[in-house]
Amino acid sequence: MAQNKPWDGRFTEKNDPVFEKMNRSLDFDIRLYKEDILLNKVYSKELNRLGLISDKELKVILEGLKQLEKDIDVKGKELFGQEIEDIHMGIEKLLYQKNWRCCKKHSCGKKQK
């Protein structure tokens, strides 16, 4: 399976397996999925209020998040591939798979630090 890390293409060498293991927190933070989904719902509603995503896009995102919560309820961390380091990254990746365009707009503001 391809790694598909957020930083793919920036480095020429693969990460050391020790780093991969140390950096992966999904085993621990899977228990925070409901809070992360709630955060994403609130954030999406605010983007909509500000006019950055349309009502239609908000509906798609909220429906996607609702379905993801059900999927995680049933499958837990098995829903996520080995390349997923944490619950936040996992939820975003699964949202992208549902509707790339509006979910890309959803996450872009959260990446600014």
C-alpha positions as CSV (number, residue, x, y, z in Angstrom):
1,M,0.0,0.0,0.0
2,A,1.3,3.5,-0.8
3,Q,2.2,5.6,2.1
4,N,0.3,8.8,1.1
5,K,1.7,10.8,3.9
6,P,0.9,14.6,4.1
7,W,4.6,15.3,3.3
8,D,4.9,12.8,0.4
9,G,7.2,14.2,-2.3
10,R,9.2,16.4,0.0
11,F,11.8,13.8,1.0
12,T,13.8,11.4,-1.1
13,E,14.2,8.7,1.6
14,K,11.5,6.7,3.5
15,N,11.0,7.3,7.1
16,D,12.8,5.1,9.6
17,P,10.4,2.4,10.8
18,V,11.2,3.4,14.4
19,F,10.0,6.9,13.6
20,E,6.9,5.5,11.9
21,K,6.0,3.5,15.0
22,M,6.8,6.4,17.4
23,N,4.7,8.9,15.3
24,R,1.6,6.7,15.0
25,S,-0.8,7.6,17.7
26,L,-4.0,6.0,16.3
27,D,-3.9,3.2,18.8
28,F,-4.3,5.7,21.5
29,D,-6.4,8.5,20.0
30,I,-9.0,6.3,18.3
31,R,-11.0,6.9,21.5
32,L,-11.2,10.6,20.5
33,Y,-13.0,10.0,17.2
34,K,-16.4,11.3,18.4
35,E,-14.7,14.5,19.6
36,D,-12.8,15.0,16.4
37,I,-16.0,14.4,14.4
38,L,-17.8,17.0,16.5
39,L,-15.0,19.4,16.0
40,N,-15.2,18.9,12.2
41,K,-19.0,19.5,12.3
42,V,-18.7,22.8,14.2
43,Y,-15.8,23.9,12.0
44,S,-17.8,23.1,8.9
45,K,-20.8,25.1,10.1
46,E,-18.5,28.1,10.8
47,L,-17.0,27.8,7.3
48,N,-20.6,27.8,5.9
49,R,-21.6,30.8,8.1
50,L,-18.6,32.7,6.7
51,G,-19.5,31.9,3.2
52,L,-16.5,29.7,2.5
53,I,-18.5,26.6,1.8
54,S,-22.0,26.4,0.3
55,D,-25.1,25.0,2.0
56,K,-24.8,22.0,-0.4
57,E,-21.1,21.4,0.6
58,L,-22.0,21.7,4.3
59,K,-24.7,19.1,3.8
60,V,-22.2,16.7,2.1
61,I,-19.6,17.1,4.8
62,L,-22.1,16.7,7.7
63,E,-23.6,13.6,6.1
64,G,-20.1,12.2,5.5
65,L,-19.1,12.8,9.1
66,K,-22.3,11.2,10.3
67,Q,-21.6,8.1,8.2
68,L,-17.9,8.0,9.3
69,E,-19.0,8.0,13.0
70,K,-21.2,5.0,12.3
71,D,-18.4,3.2,10.4
72,I,-15.9,3.9,13.2
73,D,-18.5,2.7,15.8
74,V,-18.6,-0.6,13.9
75,K,-15.0,-1.1,12.6
76,G,-12.9,1.0,14.9
77,K,-9.3,1.5,13.9
78,E,-9.6,-1.4,11.3
79,L,-11.2,1.3,9.1
80,F,-7.9,3.0,8.7
81,G,-4.8,2.0,6.7
82,Q,-1.3,1.7,8.2
83,E,-0.4,5.1,6.7
84,I,-2.8,6.8,9.0
85,E,-0.9,8.2,12.0
86,D,-3.7,9.7,14.1
87,I,-7.5,10.0,14.2
88,H,-7.6,13.5,12.8
89,M,-5.7,12.5,9.7
90,G,-7.8,9.3,9.4
91,I,-11.1,11.2,9.5
92,E,-9.9,13.8,6.9
93,K,-8.7,11.1,4.6
94,L,-12.0,9.2,4.7
95,L,-13.9,12.4,4.1
96,Y,-11.7,13.1,1.0
97,Q,-12.7,9.7,-0.3
98,K,-16.4,10.6,0.0
99,N,-16.1,14.0,-1.7
100,W,-12.7,15.4,-2.6
101,R,-13.6,18.9,-3.6
102,C,-15.6,20.2,-0.7
103,C,-13.6,18.2,1.8
104,K,-10.4,19.7,0.6
105,K,-12.0,23.2,1.1
106,H,-13.0,22.0,4.6
107,S,-9.5,21.1,5.7
108,C,-7.4,23.8,4.2
109,G,-8.0,26.4,7.0
110,K,-7.1,23.9,9.7
111,K,-3.6,23.3,8.1
112,Q,-2.5,26.9,8.8
113,K,-0.4,27.1,12.0
